Amino acid sequence: MTAPKTVLIGDRVRYESAAGTIRGEVTKIDYAENANGDVIPWITVCYTKFNRDCFARIPGNCLAMYKFVVMFRDVDIQIARGEKEFA
């Protein structure tokens, strides 16, 4: 399985971690240093567990390891970014 080429804010995603399979929505993408001192993209995913909103922060350079998959992308987001023509 390969990681998605693009991840956008608002995408519905699924990934596997030690906590199991998590499904949520990308709420934030920012750049920060990792433990090695390299600046990499970090993806914040919001998901609900036990009726509480939880957040997971995933390093953007490890998406293949997490089996990160974009499940749904809103068409309005694609049109606003010029990725798709309005039909």
CNS distance restraints for C-alpha pairs under 8 A (distance, minus, plus):
assign (resid   1 and name CA) (resid  64 and name CA) 6.90 0.50 0.50
assign (resid   1 and name CA) (resid  67 and name CA) 6.76 0.50 0.50
assign (resid   2 and name CA) (resid  64 and name CA) 5.58 0.50 0.50
assign (resid   2 and name CA) (resid  67 and name CA) 7.54 0.50 0.50
assign (resid   3 and name CA) (resid  63 and name CA) 5.50 0.50 0.50
assign (resid   3 and name CA) (resid  64 and name CA) 4.66 0.50 0.50
assign (resid   3 and name CA) (resid  67 and name CA) 6.96 0.50 0.50
assign (resid   3 and name CA) (resid  68 and name CA) 6.06 0.50 0.50
assign (resid   3 and name CA) (resid  69 and name CA) 6.82 0.50 0.50
assign (resid   4 and name CA) (resid  63 and name CA) 7.93 0.50 0.50
assign (resid   4 and name CA) (resid  68 and name CA) 7.45 0.50 0.50
assign (resid   4 and name CA) (resid  69 and name CA) 6.57 0.50 0.50
assign (resid   4 and name CA) (resid  70 and name CA) 6.93 0.50 0.50
assign (resid   7 and name CA) (resid  11 and name CA) 7.01 0.50 0.50
assign (resid   7 and name CA) (resid  70 and name CA) 7.42 0.50 0.50
assign (resid   8 and name CA) (resid  26 and name CA) 7.09 0.50 0.50
assign (resid   9 and name CA) (resid  25 and name CA) 7.80 0.50 0.50
assign (resid   9 and name CA) (resid  26 and name CA) 5.08 0.50 0.50
assign (resid   9 and name CA) (resid  27 and name CA) 5.45 0.50 0.50
assign (resid   9 and name CA) (resid  28 and name CA) 6.09 0.50 0.50
assign (resid   9 and name CA) (resid  29 and name CA) 7.10 0.50 0.50
assign (resid  10 and name CA) (resid  25 and name CA) 5.91 0.50 0.50
assign (resid  10 and name CA) (resid  26 and name CA) 5.27 0.50 0.50
assign (resid  10 and name CA) (resid  27 and name CA) 6.19 0.50 0.50
assign (resid  10 and name CA) (resid  73 and name CA) 7.15 0.50 0.50
assign (resid  10 and name CA) (resid  74 and name CA) 7.32 0.50 0.50
assign (resid  10 and name CA) (resid  77 and name CA) 7.76 0.50 0.50
assign (resid  11 and name CA) (resid  25 and name CA) 5.62 0.50 0.50
assign (resid  11 and name CA) (resid  26 and name CA) 5.49 0.50 0.50
assign (resid  11 and name CA) (resid  70 and name CA) 6.55 0.50 0.50
assign (resid  11 and name CA) (resid  71 and name CA) 7.47 0.50 0.50
assign (resid  11 and name CA) (resid  72 and name CA) 5.91 0.50 0.50
assign (resid  11 and name CA) (resid  73 and name CA) 4.87 0.50 0.50
assign (resid  11 and name CA) (resid  74 and name CA) 6.97 0.50 0.50
assign (resid  12 and name CA) (resid  23 and name CA) 7.38 0.50 0.50
assign (resid  12 and name CA) (resid  24 and name CA) 5.74 0.50 0.50
assign (resid  12 and name CA) (resid  25 and name CA) 4.51 0.50 0.50
assign (resid  12 and name CA) (resid  26 and name CA) 6.57 0.50 0.50
assign (resid  12 and name CA) (resid  70 and name CA) 6.02 0.50 0.50
assign (resid  12 and name CA) (resid  71 and name CA) 5.42 0.50 0.50
assign (resid  12 and name CA) (resid  72 and name CA) 4.94 0.50 0.50
assign (resid  12 and name CA) (resid  73 and name CA) 6.40 0.50 0.50
assign (resid  13 and name CA) (resid  23 and name CA) 5.76 0.50 0.50
assign (resid  13 and name CA) (resid  24 and name CA) 5.56 0.50 0.50
assign (resid  13 and name CA) (resid  25 and name CA) 5.95 0.50 0.50
assign (resid  13 and name CA) (resid  26 and name CA) 7.14 0.50 0.50
assign (resid  13 and name CA) (resid  68 and name CA) 7.09 0.50 0.50
assign (resid  13 and name CA) (resid  69 and name CA) 5.61 0.50 0.50
assign (resid  13 and name CA) (resid  70 and name CA) 4.45 0.50 0.50
assign (resid  13 and name CA) (resid  71 and name CA) 5.08 0.50 0.50
assign (resid  13 and name CA) (resid  72 and name CA) 6.97 0.50 0.50
assign (resid  14 and name CA) (resid  21 and name CA) 6.96 0.50 0.50
assign (resid  14 and name CA) (resid  22 and name CA) 5.64 0.50 0.50
assign (resid  14 and name CA) (resid  23 and name CA) 4.43 0.50 0.50
assign (resid  14 and name CA) (resid  24 and name CA) 6.57 0.50 0.50
assign (resid  14 and name CA) (resid  67 and name CA) 8.00 0.50 0.50
assign (resid  14 and name CA) (resid  68 and name CA) 5.87 0.50 0.50
assign (resid  14 and name CA) (resid  69 and name CA) 5.31 0.50 0.50
assign (resid  14 and name CA) (resid  70 and name CA) 6.56 0.50 0.50
assign (resid  14 and name CA) (resid  71 and name CA) 6.64 0.50 0.50
assign (resid  15 and name CA) (resid  21 and name CA) 5.72 0.50 0.50
assign (resid  15 and name CA) (resid  22 and name CA) 5.48 0.50 0.50
assign (resid  15 and name CA) (resid  23 and name CA) 6.71 0.50 0.50
assign (resid  15 and name CA) (resid  66 and name CA) 5.67 0.50 0.50
assign (resid  15 and name CA) (resid  67 and name CA) 5.41 0.50 0.50
assign (resid  15 and name CA) (resid  68 and name CA) 4.38 0.50 0.50
assign (resid  15 and name CA) (resid  69 and name CA) 6.28 0.50 0.50
assign (resid  16 and name CA) (resid  20 and name CA) 5.65 0.50 0.50
assign (resid  16 and name CA) (resid  21 and name CA) 4.36 0.50 0.50
assign (resid  16 and name CA) (resid  22 and name CA) 6.17 0.50 0.50
assign (resid  16 and name CA) (resid  66 and name CA) 5.28 0.50 0.50
assign (resid  16 and name CA) (resid  67 and name CA) 5.95 0.50 0.50
assign (resid  16 and name CA) (resid  68 and name CA) 7.10 0.50 0.50
assign (resid  17 and name CA) (resid  21 and name CA) 6.27 0.50 0.50
assign (resid  17 and name CA) (resid  22 and name CA) 7.45 0.50 0.50
assign (resid  17 and name CA) (resid  66 and name CA) 6.18 0.50 0.50
assign (resid  22 and name CA) (resid  47 and name CA) 7.37 0.50 0.50
assign (resid  23 and name CA) (resid  47 and name CA) 6.34 0.50 0.50
assign (resid  24 and name CA) (resid  45 and name CA) 5.91 0.50 0.50
assign (resid  24 and name CA) (resid  46 and name CA) 5.34 0.50 0.50
assign (resid  24 and name CA) (resid  47 and name CA) 4.38 0.50 0.50
assign (resid  24 and name CA) (resid  48 and name CA) 7.52 0.50 0.50
assign (resid  25 and name CA) (resid  45 and name CA) 5.36 0.50 0.50
assign (resid  25 and name CA) (resid  46 and name CA) 5.34 0.50 0.50
assign (resid  25 and name CA) (resid  47 and name CA) 6.65 0.50 0.50
assign (resid  26 and name CA) (resid  43 and name CA) 6.89 0.50 0.50
assign (resid  26 and name CA) (resid  44 and name CA) 5.82 0.50 0.50
assign (resid  26 and name CA) (resid  45 and name CA) 4.47 0.50 0.50
assign (resid  26 and name CA) (resid  46 and name CA) 6.38 0.50 0.50
assign (resid  27 and name CA) (resid  43 and name CA) 7.87 0.50 0.50
assign (resid  27 and name CA) (resid  44 and name CA) 5.75 0.50 0.50
assign (resid  27 and name CA) (resid  45 and name CA) 5.81 0.50 0.50
assign (resid  27 and name CA) (resid  46 and name CA) 6.43 0.50 0.50
assign (resid  28 and name CA) (resid  43 and name CA) 6.04 0.50 0.50
assign (resid  28 and name CA) (resid  44 and name CA) 5.06 0.50 0.50
assign (resid  28 and name CA) (resid  45 and name CA) 7.35 0.50 0.50
assign (resid  29 and name CA) (resid  41 and name CA) 6.68 0.50 0.50
assign (resid  29 and name CA) (resid  42 and name CA) 5.69 0.50 0.50
assign (resid  29 and name CA) (resid  43 and name CA) 4.69 0.50 0.50
assign (resid  29 and name CA) (resid  44 and name CA) 6.23 0.50 0.50
assign (resid  30 and name CA) (resid  41 and name CA) 5.58 0.50 0.50
assign (resid  30 and name CA) (resid  42 and name CA) 5.41 0.50 0.50
assign (resid  30 and name CA) (resid  43 and name CA) 6.82 0.50 0.50
assign (resid  31 and name CA) (resid  39 and name CA) 6.26 0.50 0.50
assign (resid  31 and name CA) (resid  40 and name CA) 5.44 0.50 0.50
assign (resid  31 and name CA) (resid  41 and name CA) 4.41 0.50 0.50
assign (resid  31 and name CA) (resid  42 and name CA) 5.86 0.50 0.50
assign (resid  32 and name CA) (resid  38 and name CA) 7.99 0.50 0.50
assign (resid  32 and name CA) (resid  39 and name CA) 5.16 0.50 0.50
assign (resid  32 and name CA) (resid  40 and name CA) 5.82 0.50 0.50
assign (resid  32 and name CA) (resid  41 and name CA) 6.57 0.50 0.50
assign (resid  32 and name CA) (resid  42 and name CA) 6.92 0.50 0.50
assign (resid  33 and name CA) (resid  37 and name CA) 5.27 0.50 0.50
assign (resid  33 and name CA) (resid  38 and name CA) 5.21 0.50 0.50
assign (resid  33 and name CA) (resid  39 and name CA) 4.28 0.50 0.50
assign (resid  33 and name CA) (resid  40 and name CA) 6.19 0.50 0.50
assign (resid  34 and name CA) (resid  38 and name CA) 5.65 0.50 0.50
assign (resid  34 and name CA) (resid  39 and name CA) 6.43 0.50 0.50
assign (resid  34 and name CA) (resid  40 and name CA) 6.87 0.50 0.50
assign (resid  40 and name CA) (resid  59 and name CA) 7.14 0.50 0.50
assign (resid  40 and name CA) (resid  60 and name CA) 6.60 0.50 0.50
assign (resid  40 and name CA) (resid  61 and name CA) 7.01 0.50 0.50
assign (resid  41 and name CA) (resid  59 and name CA) 6.27 0.50 0.50
assign (resid  41 and name CA) (resid  60 and name CA) 4.93 0.50 0.50
assign (resid  41 and name CA) (resid  61 and name CA) 7.30 0.50 0.50
assign (resid  42 and name CA) (resid  57 and name CA) 6.38 0.50 0.50
assign (resid  42 and name CA) (resid  58 and name CA) 5.61 0.50 0.50
assign (resid  42 and name CA) (resid  59 and name CA) 4.63 0.50 0.50
assign (resid  42 and name CA) (resid  60 and name CA) 5.23 0.50 0.50
assign (resid  43 and name CA) (resid  57 and name CA) 5.58 0.50 0.50
assign (resid  43 and name CA) (resid  58 and name CA) 5.11 0.50 0.50
assign (resid  43 and name CA) (resid  59 and name CA) 6.32 0.50 0.50
assign (resid  43 and name CA) (resid  60 and name CA) 6.25 0.50 0.50
assign (resid  44 and name CA) (resid  55 and name CA) 6.57 0.50 0.50
assign (resid  44 and name CA) (resid  56 and name CA) 5.65 0.50 0.50
assign (resid  44 and name CA) (resid  57 and name CA) 4.47 0.50 0.50
assign (resid  44 and name CA) (resid  58 and name CA) 6.36 0.50 0.50
assign (resid  45 and name CA) (resid  55 and name CA) 5.57 0.50 0.50
assign (resid  45 and name CA) (resid  56 and name CA) 5.20 0.50 0.50
assign (resid  45 and name CA) (resid  57 and name CA) 6.38 0.50 0.50
assign (resid  45 and name CA) (resid  58 and name CA) 7.74 0.50 0.50
assign (resid  46 and name CA) (resid  53 and name CA) 6.75 0.50 0.50
assign (resid  46 and name CA) (resid  54 and name CA) 5.71 0.50 0.50
assign (resid  46 and name CA) (resid  55 and name CA) 4.56 0.50 0.50
assign (resid  46 and name CA) (resid  56 and name CA) 6.56 0.50 0.50
assign (resid  47 and name CA) (resid  53 and name CA) 5.85 0.50 0.50
assign (resid  47 and name CA) (resid  54 and name CA) 5.34 0.50 0.50
assign (resid  47 and name CA) (resid  55 and name CA) 6.30 0.50 0.50
assign (resid  48 and name CA) (resid  52 and name CA) 5.42 0.50 0.50
assign (resid  48 and name CA) (resid  53 and name CA) 4.61 0.50 0.50
assign (resid  48 and name CA) (resid  54 and name CA) 5.78 0.50 0.50
assign (resid  49 and name CA) (resid  53 and name CA) 6.53 0.50 0.50
assign (resid  49 and name CA) (resid  54 and name CA) 6.74 0.50 0.50
assign (resid  58 and name CA) (resid  62 and name CA) 7.70 0.50 0.50
assign (resid  58 and name CA) (resid  63 and name CA) 7.78 0.50 0.50
assign (resid  59 and name CA) (resid  63 and name CA) 7.21 0.50 0.50
assign (resid  62 and name CA) (resid  66 and name CA) 6.58 0.50 0.50
assign (resid  63 and name CA) (resid  67 and name CA) 6.24 0.50 0.50
assign (resid  63 and name CA) (resid  68 and name CA) 5.21 0.50 0.50
assign (resid  64 and name CA) (resid  68 and name CA) 6.11 0.50 0.50
assign (resid  73 and name CA) (resid  77 and name CA) 7.40 0.50 0.50
assign (resid  73 and name CA) (resid  78 and name CA) 7.67 0.50 0.50
assign (resid  74 and name CA) (resid  78 and name CA) 6.79 0.50 0.50
assign (resid  75 and name CA) (resid  79 and name CA) 6.25 0.50 0.50
assign (resid  75 and name CA) (resid  84 and name CA) 7.82 0.50 0.50
assign (resid  76 and name CA) (resid  80 and name CA) 6.11 0.50 0.50
assign (resid  77 and name CA) (resid  81 and name CA) 6.25 0.50 0.50
assign (resid  78 and name CA) (resid  82 and name CA) 6.19 0.50 0.50
assign (resid  78 and name CA) (resid  83 and name CA) 5.01 0.50 0.50
assign (resid  78 and name CA) (resid  84 and name CA) 5.49 0.50 0.50
assign (resid  79 and name CA) (resid  83 and name CA) 5.86 0.50 0.50
assign (resid  79 and name CA) (resid  84 and name CA) 4.94 0.50 0.50
assign (resid  79 and name CA) (resid  85 and name CA) 6.07 0.50 0.50
assign (resid  79 and name CA) (resid  86 and name CA) 6.46 0.50 0.50
